């Protein structure tokens, strides 16, 4: 499949690109800085220069033409408002619809869909969850086949290929970015993941087994 990874040069996005290339998918990684281009090309990805805040809408549509899926792995950088998460999601969802891309997979945050209370959180984190929940409404209200991942705190540890996954509220240890990337690669290959919001924490169940247990099928 041909897959566009929004935020392909980020700490999680780059791992998503790597996992998808390992699965022999054609990947277009969107980046904001040319500095990220050599590394992604070395992984075998095509590269598209896009800024979700300032690029023209038609530029985003053009980058998605011919794609089978979009993976939204972008996030607001330090010093940027979390509003960019919502705005970026809205723009890429609309662009995917216009480009005729059938599937959309997005990374959100644990508990965004399960009613996690933000009471006691900092104003910054309250806004972060507010924007993530608004972004999810853009996705679920679209015409796209969608899957949303809601992982807990992310680490840069090596992937273990094992997680705990649920659609119900979940608590557990942090999960590595590499394992979240592995979940995305599994979701891309699993059409029964459409319409599911997946809570993800560190665990001991193989990624594809954990996914099948949630979305249906044998483990």
Order of alpha helices (4+ residues) and beta strands (2+ residues): beta-alpha-beta-alpha-beta-alpha-beta-alpha-beta-alpha-beta-beta-beta-beta-alpha-beta-beta-alpha
